[in-house]
Amino acid sequence: MVIFTRTQRERRSSLSNHGLPARDPPAAETRFEELKRYVAFAAEDAALLRGFRDVAAPHFARIAQEFYDRIRLHDEAHAVFTGEAQIARLQRSLVLWMERLFGGRYDEAYFEDTAKIGRVHVKVGLPQRYMFTAMALIRSSLQRIAEAEGPAGLHVMDAVSRLLDLELAIMLESYRDNFVARIQQVERLERKALDASLARTEHRYVNAVELAHVVIVGLDARGAILLFNQEAERVTGFARDEVIGRPLLECLAIDETGEGAALREVLGGFAATAGEREVVSRAIETAISTRSGQRRSVLWQLTHAPSSGDDVCVFAIGRDTTHEKALLARTKQQEKLAAIGTLAAGLAHEIRNPLNGAQLHVTYLDRSLKRSGAHPELIETVGVVADEIKRLGSLVTEFLAFARPKPLLVKRVMAQTLLERAAQMVAAQAHQHGVAVELDVPPQALELEADGAKLEQVLLNLTQNAVEAVSGEGRAGRVVLRARRQPQTVSFEIEDDGPGIPDDAPIFDAFFSTKAQGTGLGLSISYRIVTDHGGTLDVESKRGCTVFRIVLPLDGPPDSAIRSRMENHG
């Protein structure tokens, strides 16, 4: 059914009265058609882009790598990522996106695909300003490729610019749509609420809640969020209007089978006593999921404080304990290592002197037996004793290295070089057992301030452990040595597809080892070296995938200059 305005009806009637055929109004222009008309994107552009695809395609993987390496330099943009696996997926998606750019098909389906990408950016919370800078990076990369084609590339450059302007406009529409939807949601809430209730809510936010350096969430009797302060927004990454009215457990992805079950039980108990006026408090700790998918620990103080005329009956006051717990765990580990180190130093001192004496006497005995023509079995027995004494001597040396670590000699080192050396040192052992050792490093130089020799020792130890873990399965396996740049840090990862490590194994404790001939000091020494650098050493493990992750500050440990001067001046 077509509906005409009064003016249109009158015009059609006038045309009919004069014997002229009436014409229907033109069909409505779609948003995509309007955008193409605005940037003057024509069929000639589509043909140019389609013809340029074979020239540009070999460069797509490199452009995607450079694009995400640049993102690593910016804290706010990098914060939306959950890990390296996600970044790898996004790089592959960016390659597919560039292939679609030069596909030659620019219809409504193309428009919807681009709009979907924009909605994903909105969902993960990517700041809008990065859309412009990201498109500028890709534009300059593609234009350099077009320039290399000579005069023929000039027309392609214009077509690329118009198409990227279209992409940017479509994606930014998603931000506009999201903003409009949020405004409409706020308006709906305002229409439903009474003026007096709104005034009380604003007063509560401004005078108390917003200035507190703790997470404050107000819940109704069903556990839905009615109050969400600035600190809650900062810790979770969610904006207030995104969570209002949603259940707390669902919004923050709190596991309802574990800690969340206890939290739900507490909230249910409060709901059952909603009519009572008594103030009741309970403390509980849970893990929450932020908007970017990161997990954080929060210690909640739940207070049931109902009051007449207010829908908020439970205040959940939380403190982010993620860094605190990690620091406490590292402190305990360092204290444990220090205590064991003191014991190891004393033990090594007591053993070394008699061990040296025994070594001298066994050497003298070996020479005497050989000169006197003693029985070969007797000489062999003395040789076994000498070898065992040497092994004990090596163990004592390792004890002392653990107990009395030398100061760091900090200088500029390259991450790629450290990993390449570790891979070379285990190459023969890995080849013998059919284990493939792979390097996954960025093409650009990745430098940091560190003690290269000690850091190389850590990487070699972790790589050898990974090769041994995989080869112990009696099958061909894979070990990946990876380095990545974050805004202020460098991460190293040693990943293997071996049997995994039990969750309760105290692998960083001194003298704990799963190897028959292991001293149990390798990982303890590695842990100490990493923490001396001001970094962290963690492990994630399940069957078929174990990842040891080292994170180090780019600028070295806080006292790196002092340590360097100590070494340089003896």
C-alpha positions as CSV (number, residue, x, y, z in Angstrom):
1,M,0.0,0.0,0.0
2,V,1.3,3.4,-1.0
3,I,0.4,6.5,1.1
4,F,0.5,10.0,-0.5
5,T,0.6,13.3,1.3
6,R,-2.1,15.8,0.5
7,T,0.2,17.8,-1.8
8,Q,1.1,14.6,-3.7
9,R,-2.6,13.7,-4.1
10,E,-3.5,17.1,-5.4
11,R,-0.6,17.0,-7.9
12,R,-1.7,13.6,-9.2
13,S,-5.3,14.8,-9.5
14,S,-4.1,17.9,-11.4
15,L,-2.1,15.8,-13.8
16,S,-5.0,13.5,-14.4
17,N,-7.4,16.4,-15.0
18,H,-5.1,17.6,-17.8
19,G,-4.8,14.3,-19.4
20,L,-1.2,13.6,-18.3
21,P,-0.2,10.2,-16.8
22,A,0.6,10.4,-13.1
23,R,4.1,9.1,-12.0
24,D,4.9,7.3,-8.7
25,P,7.4,8.9,-6.4
26,P,11.0,7.5,-6.6
27,A,11.9,4.6,-4.3
28,A,13.4,5.5,-1.0
29,E,17.3,5.6,-1.1
30,T,19.0,3.1,1.3
31,R,21.5,4.4,3.8
32,F,24.3,2.6,1.9
33,E,23.3,4.1,-1.4
34,E,23.2,7.5,0.2
35,L,26.8,7.1,1.6
36,K,28.1,5.9,-1.8
37,R,26.5,8.9,-3.5
38,Y,28.0,11.2,-0.9
39,V,31.6,9.9,-1.4
40,A,31.1,9.5,-5.2
41,F,31.8,5.8,-5.1
42,A,30.9,4.5,-8.6
43,A,31.0,1.3,-10.6
44,E,34.4,2.4,-12.0
45,D,35.8,2.3,-8.5
46,A,34.5,-1.2,-8.0
47,A,36.2,-2.4,-11.2
48,L,39.5,-0.8,-10.2
49,L,39.4,-2.3,-6.7
50,R,38.6,-5.8,-8.1
51,G,41.5,-5.5,-10.6
52,F,43.9,-4.4,-7.8
53,R,43.2,-7.4,-5.6
54,D,45.9,-9.6,-7.0
55,V,48.5,-6.9,-6.5
56,A,47.5,-6.1,-2.9
57,A,46.7,-9.6,-1.5
58,P,50.3,-10.7,-0.9
59,H,50.7,-7.7,1.5
60,F,47.6,-8.4,3.6
61,A,49.2,-10.6,6.3
62,R,52.1,-8.0,6.7
63,I,49.6,-5.1,7.0
64,A,47.6,-7.0,9.7
65,Q,50.8,-7.8,11.7
66,E,51.9,-4.1,11.6
67,F,48.4,-3.0,12.5
68,Y,48.2,-5.0,15.7
69,D,51.8,-4.3,16.6
70,R,50.9,-0.6,16.6
71,I,47.8,-1.2,18.8
72,R,50.1,-2.8,21.4
73,L,51.7,0.6,22.0
74,H,48.4,2.1,23.4
75,D,47.1,1.1,26.8
76,E,43.4,1.8,26.2
77,A,43.2,0.1,22.8
78,H,45.3,-2.9,24.1
79,A,43.0,-3.2,27.1
80,V,40.1,-4.6,25.0
81,F,42.1,-7.8,24.2
82,T,41.9,-10.9,26.3
83,G,45.1,-12.6,25.2
84,E,47.4,-13.6,22.3
85,A,45.0,-16.2,20.9
86,Q,42.3,-13.5,20.4
87,I,44.9,-11.1,18.8
88,A,45.9,-13.9,16.4
89,R,42.2,-14.5,15.5
90,L,41.7,-10.8,14.9
91,Q,44.7,-10.6,12.6
92,R,43.2,-13.4,10.5
93,S,39.9,-11.5,10.5
94,L,41.6,-8.3,9.4
95,V,43.1,-10.3,6.4
96,L,39.7,-11.6,5.5
97,W,38.3,-8.0,5.8
98,M,40.9,-6.7,3.3
99,E,40.1,-9.5,0.9
100,R,36.5,-8.4,1.1
101,L,37.5,-4.8,0.4
102,F,38.7,-5.8,-3.0
103,G,36.0,-8.4,-3.8
104,G,34.2,-6.1,-6.2
105,R,30.7,-6.6,-4.6
106,Y,29.4,-3.5,-2.8
107,D,25.8,-4.2,-2.2
108,E,23.5,-4.2,0.8
109,A,25.0,-7.5,2.0
110,Y,28.4,-5.8,2.0
111,F,26.9,-2.9,4.0
112,E,25.5,-5.3,6.6
113,D,28.8,-7.2,7.0
114,T,30.7,-3.9,7.7
115,A,27.9,-2.7,10.1
116,K,28.3,-6.0,12.0
117,I,32.1,-5.3,12.4
118,G,31.2,-1.9,13.8
119,R,28.8,-3.5,16.3
120,V,31.5,-5.8,17.5
121,H,33.8,-2.8,18.1
122,V,31.0,-1.2,20.2
123,K,30.5,-4.4,22.1
124,V,34.1,-4.9,23.2
125,G,34.4,-1.2,24.1
126,L,36.9,0.0,21.6
127,P,37.2,3.8,21.9
128,Q,35.7,5.5,18.9
129,R,38.8,7.6,18.1
130,Y,40.8,4.5,17.3
131,M,38.5,3.9,14.3
132,F,39.9,7.0,12.6
133,T,43.6,6.2,13.4
134,A,43.2,2.5,12.4
135,M,41.7,3.4,9.1
136,A,44.5,5.9,8.5
137,L,47.1,3.2,9.1
138,I,45.5,0.8,6.6
139,R,44.9,3.6,4.1
140,S,48.6,4.6,4.1
141,S,49.7,1.0,3.7
142,L,47.4,0.3,0.8
143,Q,48.3,3.6,-0.9
144,R,52.0,2.8,-0.7
145,I,51.2,-0.4,-2.6
146,A,49.2,1.5,-5.2
147,E,51.9,4.1,-5.6
148,A,54.4,1.3,-6.5
149,E,52.2,0.6,-9.6
150,G,53.1,4.0,-11.1
151,P,50.6,6.2,-12.9
152,A,48.0,3.4,-13.1
153,G,48.0,3.3,-9.3
154,L,46.7,6.9,-9.0
155,H,43.1,6.0,-9.9
156,V,43.3,3.0,-7.6
157,M,44.4,5.2,-4.7
158,D,41.3,7.4,-5.2
159,A,39.1,4.3,-5.2
160,V,40.8,2.9,-2.1
161,S,40.2,6.2,-0.3
162,R,36.5,6.4,-1.2
163,L,36.0,2.8,-0.1
164,L,37.7,3.2,3.2
165,D,35.7,6.4,3.8
166,L,32.6,4.3,3.2
167,E,33.8,1.6,5.7
168,L,34.6,4.2,8.3
169,A,31.2,5.9,7.9
170,I,29.3,2.6,8.2
171,M,31.2,1.5,11.3
172,L,30.8,4.9,13.0
173,E,27.0,4.5,12.4
174,S,27.2,1.6,14.8
175,Y,28.5,3.9,17.5
176,R,25.7,6.4,16.8
177,D,23.1,3.6,16.9
178,N,24.5,2.4,20.2
179,F,24.5,5.9,21.7
180,V,20.9,6.4,20.6
181,A,19.9,3.1,22.1
182,R,21.5,4.0,25.4
183,I,19.8,7.4,25.4
184,Q,16.5,5.7,24.7
185,Q,17.1,3.3,27.6
186,V,17.8,6.1,30.0
187,E,14.7,7.9,28.8
188,R,12.6,4.7,29.4
189,L,14.0,4.4,32.9
190,E,13.3,8.1,33.6
191,R,9.7,7.7,32.4
192,K,9.1,4.8,34.7
193,A,10.6,6.3,37.8
194,L,9.0,8.9,40.0
195,D,10.6,12.4,40.2
196,A,11.1,12.0,43.9
197,S,12.9,8.7,43.5
198,L,15.1,10.1,40.7
199,A,16.1,13.0,43.0
200,R,17.0,10.7,45.8
201,T,19.1,8.5,43.4
202,E,21.0,11.4,42.0
203,H,21.7,12.7,45.6
204,R,23.0,9.3,46.6
205,Y,25.4,9.0,43.6
206,V,26.8,12.6,43.9
207,N,27.2,12.8,47.7
208,A,28.4,9.4,48.6
209,V,28.7,6.7,46.1
210,E,30.6,8.4,43.3
211,L,33.5,9.6,45.4
212,A,34.2,6.2,47.1
213,H,37.3,4.3,46.0
214,V,35.4,1.0,46.3
215,V,32.9,-0.8,44.0
216,I,29.4,0.1,45.2
217,V,26.4,-1.8,43.7
218,G,22.8,-1.4,44.8
219,L,20.5,-4.4,44.2
220,D,16.8,-4.9,44.5
221,A,15.1,-7.9,46.1
222,R,15.7,-10.0,42.9
223,G,19.4,-9.2,42.7
224,A,19.1,-6.8,39.8
225,I,21.4,-3.8,39.7
226,L,19.9,-0.4,40.5
227,L,23.1,1.4,41.6
228,F,26.5,1.3,39.9
229,N,29.2,3.8,40.9
230,Q,32.2,5.2,39.0
231,E,34.6,2.7,40.6
232,A,32.4,-0.2,39.5
233,E,32.5,1.2,36.0
234,R,36.3,1.4,36.1
235,V,36.9,-2.1,37.5
236,T,34.4,-3.9,35.3
237,G,34.6,-1.8,32.1
238,F,30.8,-1.5,31.9
239,A,29.0,1.8,31.7
240,R,26.2,2.4,34.3
241,D,23.4,2.4,31.7
242,E,24.5,-0.9,30.3
243,V,24.0,-2.8,33.6
244,I,21.0,-1.0,35.2
245,G,18.2,-3.5,35.6
246,R,20.3,-6.6,34.9
247,P,21.0,-9.3,37.5
248,L,24.4,-8.9,39.2
249,L,25.5,-12.6,38.6
250,E,24.6,-12.5,34.9
251,C,26.1,-9.1,34.2
252,L,29.6,-9.9,35.8
253,A,29.6,-13.6,34.7
254,I,30.0,-14.8,38.3
255,D,30.1,-18.6,38.3
256,E,26.8,-19.8,39.7
257,T,28.1,-23.3,40.5
258,G,31.0,-22.1,42.7
259,E,31.4,-18.8,44.5
260,G,28.3,-17.5,42.7
261,A,26.2,-20.2,44.4
262,A,27.1,-18.8,47.8
263,L,26.5,-15.3,46.6
264,R,23.1,-16.3,45.2
265,E,22.3,-18.0,48.5
266,V,23.1,-14.8,50.5
267,L,21.0,-12.7,48.1
268,G,18.1,-15.2,48.4
269,G,18.3,-15.1,52.2
270,F,18.1,-11.3,52.1
271,A,15.2,-11.4,49.7
272,A,13.3,-13.8,52.1
273,T,13.7,-11.2,54.9
274,A,12.9,-8.2,52.8
275,G,10.1,-7.1,55.1
276,E,12.4,-7.0,58.2
277,R,14.1,-3.8,59.2
278,E,17.3,-5.4,60.7
279,V,20.6,-4.5,59.1
280,V,22.5,-7.7,58.2
281,S,26.0,-8.0,56.6
282,R,27.9,-10.9,55.0
283,A,31.3,-11.0,53.4
284,I,32.1,-13.2,50.3
285,E,34.8,-13.2,47.7
286,T,34.1,-14.0,44.0
287,A,35.7,-13.8,40.6
288,I,34.1,-11.5,38.1
289,S,34.4,-11.1,34.3
290,T,35.1,-7.6,33.0
291,R,33.7,-6.2,29.7
292,S,36.9,-7.2,27.9
293,G,36.7,-10.8,29.3
294,Q,39.4,-10.5,31.9
295,R,38.9,-12.2,35.3
296,R,39.3,-10.2,38.5
297,S,38.9,-11.1,42.2
298,V,36.5,-8.9,44.3
299,L,35.9,-9.1,48.0
300,W,32.3,-8.2,48.6
301,Q,30.6,-6.9,51.8
302,L,26.9,-7.5,51.3
303,T,24.7,-5.4,53.5
304,H,20.9,-5.9,53.8
305,A,19.5,-2.5,54.7
306,P,15.9,-2.1,53.5
307,S,14.2,1.3,53.9
308,S,10.7,2.4,53.1
309,G,10.3,3.9,49.7
310,D,13.5,2.6,48.2
311,D,13.8,-0.3,45.8
312,V,17.5,-0.8,46.8
313,C,17.5,-3.4,49.6
314,V,21.1,-4.8,49.3
315,F,24.3,-2.8,49.0
316,A,27.2,-4.8,47.6
317,I,30.5,-3.0,48.5
318,G,33.4,-4.6,46.7
319,R,37.2,-4.2,46.8
320,D,39.3,-5.3,43.8
321,T,41.8,-7.8,45.3
322,T,43.3,-9.1,42.1
323,H,46.7,-7.3,42.3
324,E,46.7,-7.7,46.1
325,K,46.3,-11.5,45.9
326,A,48.9,-11.8,43.1
327,L,51.4,-9.7,45.2
328,L,50.7,-11.7,48.3
329,A,51.4,-15.0,46.4
330,R,54.6,-13.6,45.0
331,T,55.7,-12.3,48.4
332,K,55.1,-15.7,50.0
333,Q,57.0,-17.5,47.2
334,Q,59.9,-15.1,47.6
335,E,59.9,-15.6,51.4
336,K,59.9,-19.3,50.9
337,L,62.7,-19.2,48.4
338,A,64.7,-16.9,50.7
339,A,64.4,-19.3,53.7
340,I,65.3,-22.3,51.5
341,G,68.2,-20.3,50.0
342,T,69.6,-19.7,53.5
343,L,69.4,-23.4,54.2
344,A,70.9,-24.3,50.9
345,A,73.8,-21.9,51.4
346,G,74.7,-23.4,54.8
347,L,74.3,-27.0,53.4
348,A,76.5,-26.2,50.4
349,H,79.2,-24.7,52.6
350,E,79.2,-27.8,54.9
351,I,79.3,-30.2,52.0
352,R,81.8,-28.5,49.7
353,N,84.9,-28.8,51.9
354,P,84.7,-32.6,52.6
355,L,83.6,-33.1,49.0
356,N,86.8,-31.4,47.7
357,G,88.9,-33.6,50.0
358,A,87.1,-36.7,48.8
359,Q,87.7,-35.6,45.2
360,L,91.4,-35.2,45.7
361,H,91.7,-38.6,47.4
362,V,89.7,-40.4,44.7
363,T,91.9,-38.8,42.0
364,Y,95.0,-39.9,43.8
365,L,93.6,-43.4,44.3
366,D,92.6,-43.6,40.6
367,R,96.2,-42.7,39.5
368,S,97.8,-45.1,41.9
369,L,95.6,-48.0,40.7
370,K,96.4,-47.3,37.1
371,R,100.1,-47.1,37.8
372,S,100.1,-50.4,39.7
373,G,98.1,-52.2,37.0
374,A,95.1,-52.9,39.2
375,H,92.1,-54.9,38.0
376,P,90.0,-53.0,35.4
377,E,86.8,-53.5,37.4
378,L,88.4,-51.9,40.4
379,I,89.5,-48.9,38.3
380,E,86.0,-48.7,36.9
381,T,84.5,-48.7,40.4
382,V,86.8,-45.8,41.4
383,G,85.7,-43.9,38.2
384,V,82.0,-44.3,39.2
385,V,82.8,-42.8,42.6
386,A,84.6,-39.9,41.0
387,D,81.7,-39.3,38.6
388,E,79.2,-39.2,41.5
389,I,81.5,-36.8,43.5
390,K,81.5,-34.5,40.4
391,R,77.7,-34.7,40.2
392,L,77.5,-33.8,43.9
393,G,79.9,-30.9,43.2
394,S,77.6,-29.6,40.4
395,L,74.7,-29.9,42.7
396,V,76.5,-27.9,45.4
397,T,77.3,-25.2,42.7
398,E,73.6,-25.1,41.8
399,F,72.7,-24.7,45.5
400,L,75.0,-21.8,45.8
401,A,73.6,-20.2,42.6
402,F,70.2,-20.5,44.1
403,A,71.2,-19.3,47.6
404,R,73.5,-16.4,46.6
405,P,72.3,-15.0,43.2
406,K,74.7,-12.4,41.6
407,P,73.5,-8.9,41.0
408,L,71.9,-8.3,37.6
409,L,74.0,-6.8,34.8
410,V,71.3,-4.9,33.0
411,K,71.7,-3.7,29.4
412,R,69.6,-3.4,26.2
413,V,68.8,-6.8,24.9
414,M,66.6,-8.1,22.0
415,A,63.8,-10.5,22.7
416,Q,64.1,-12.2,19.3
417,T,67.8,-13.0,19.9
418,L,67.2,-14.5,23.3
419,L,64.5,-16.9,22.0
420,E,66.6,-17.8,18.9
421,R,69.5,-18.8,21.2
422,A,67.2,-20.9,23.4
423,A,65.8,-22.7,20.3
424,Q,69.3,-23.3,18.9
425,M,70.5,-24.9,22.2
426,V,67.7,-27.4,22.3
427,A,67.6,-28.1,18.6
428,A,69.6,-31.3,18.7
429,Q,67.6,-32.7,21.6
430,A,64.3,-31.8,20.0
431,H,65.3,-33.3,16.7
432,Q,66.3,-36.5,18.3
433,H,62.8,-36.9,19.9
434,G,60.8,-35.6,16.9
435,V,59.8,-32.4,18.6
436,A,59.3,-29.3,16.4
437,V,60.5,-26.1,18.0
438,E,58.9,-23.0,16.5
439,L,59.6,-19.3,16.9
440,D,56.6,-16.8,16.9
441,V,58.1,-13.3,17.2
442,P,57.2,-9.9,15.7
443,P,59.2,-8.7,12.7
444,Q,60.1,-5.4,14.3
445,A,63.0,-5.3,16.8
446,L,61.6,-5.9,20.4
447,E,64.1,-4.6,22.9
448,L,64.1,-4.4,26.7
449,E,66.4,-3.6,29.6
450,A,67.4,-6.9,31.2
451,D,70.3,-9.1,32.2
452,G,70.6,-11.0,28.9
453,A,72.6,-13.9,30.3
454,K,70.3,-14.6,33.2
455,L,67.2,-14.2,31.1
456,E,68.6,-16.6,28.5
457,Q,69.2,-19.1,31.3
458,V,65.5,-18.8,32.2
459,L,64.2,-19.2,28.6
460,L,66.6,-22.2,28.0
461,N,65.4,-23.9,31.2
462,L,61.7,-23.5,30.3
463,T,62.3,-24.6,26.7
464,Q,64.3,-27.7,27.8
465,N,61.5,-28.6,30.2
466,A,58.9,-28.2,27.4
467,V,60.9,-30.4,25.0
468,E,61.3,-33.1,27.7
469,A,57.6,-33.0,28.6
470,V,56.6,-33.5,25.0
471,S,59.2,-36.1,24.2
472,G,58.2,-38.1,27.3
473,E,54.9,-38.9,25.6
474,G,56.7,-40.9,23.0
475,R,55.2,-39.0,20.0
476,A,56.0,-36.1,17.8
477,G,55.2,-32.8,19.5
478,R,55.4,-29.1,19.2
479,V,57.0,-26.3,21.3
480,V,56.4,-22.7,20.5
481,L,58.7,-19.8,21.7
482,R,56.7,-16.6,21.6
483,A,57.5,-12.9,22.3
484,R,55.0,-10.0,22.3
485,R,55.0,-6.3,23.1
486,Q,52.4,-4.7,25.4
487,P,52.2,-1.0,26.1
488,Q,54.7,-1.1,29.1
489,T,55.9,-4.7,29.1
490,V,57.3,-7.6,27.1
491,S,55.8,-11.1,27.4
492,F,57.6,-14.3,26.6
493,E,55.7,-17.5,26.3
494,I,56.9,-21.1,26.1
495,E,54.0,-23.3,25.0
496,D,54.0,-27.1,24.5
497,D,51.4,-29.7,23.6
498,G,52.6,-32.2,26.3
499,P,50.7,-33.9,29.1
500,G,50.2,-30.8,31.2
501,I,50.9,-30.1,34.9
502,P,48.7,-31.1,37.8
503,D,46.9,-28.0,39.3
504,D,48.2,-28.6,42.8
505,A,51.9,-29.2,41.8
506,P,54.2,-26.7,43.6
507,I,56.4,-26.4,40.6
508,F,58.1,-23.2,41.7
509,D,59.0,-24.6,45.2
510,A,62.7,-25.4,45.7
511,F,63.6,-29.1,45.5
512,F,60.3,-30.1,43.9
513,S,60.8,-32.0,40.7
514,T,59.0,-34.5,38.5
515,K,62.2,-35.7,36.9
516,A,64.0,-38.8,38.2
517,Q,67.4,-37.0,38.2
518,G,66.1,-33.4,38.7
519,T,67.3,-31.2,41.6
520,G,64.1,-29.2,41.7
521,L,66.0,-25.9,41.6
522,G,65.6,-25.0,37.9
523,L,62.2,-23.4,38.1
524,S,62.9,-21.8,41.5
525,I,66.1,-20.2,40.1
526,S,64.1,-19.0,37.1
527,Y,61.3,-17.6,39.3
528,R,63.9,-15.7,41.3
529,I,65.6,-14.2,38.2
530,V,62.3,-13.1,36.8
531,T,61.1,-11.4,40.1
532,D,64.6,-9.8,40.4
533,H,63.8,-8.1,37.1
534,G,60.5,-6.8,38.5
535,G,58.5,-9.3,36.4
536,T,56.2,-12.2,36.9
537,L,56.4,-15.9,35.9
538,D,53.1,-17.8,35.7
539,V,51.8,-21.0,34.2
540,E,48.5,-22.1,32.6
541,S,48.2,-25.8,32.0
542,K,45.8,-28.4,30.8
543,R,46.4,-31.7,28.9
544,G,47.6,-30.8,25.4
545,C,48.6,-27.2,26.2
546,T,51.0,-25.8,28.8
547,V,52.1,-22.2,28.7
548,F,54.8,-20.6,30.9
549,R,54.4,-16.8,30.6
550,I,57.1,-14.3,31.6
551,V,56.1,-10.6,31.8
552,L,58.9,-8.1,32.2
553,P,58.9,-4.3,32.3
554,L,60.4,-2.7,29.1
555,D,62.6,-0.3,31.2
556,G,64.0,-3.0,33.4
557,P,63.8,-3.5,37.2
558,P,63.4,-0.3,39.3
559,D,67.1,-0.4,40.4
560,S,68.5,-1.4,37.1
561,A,70.9,1.6,36.9
562,I,72.3,0.9,40.3
563,R,72.9,-2.8,39.5
564,S,74.5,-1.9,36.2
565,R,76.9,0.5,37.9
566,M,77.8,-2.1,40.6
567,E,78.8,-4.6,37.9
568,N,80.6,-2.0,35.8
569,H,82.7,-0.8,38.7
570,G,83.3,-4.1,40.3
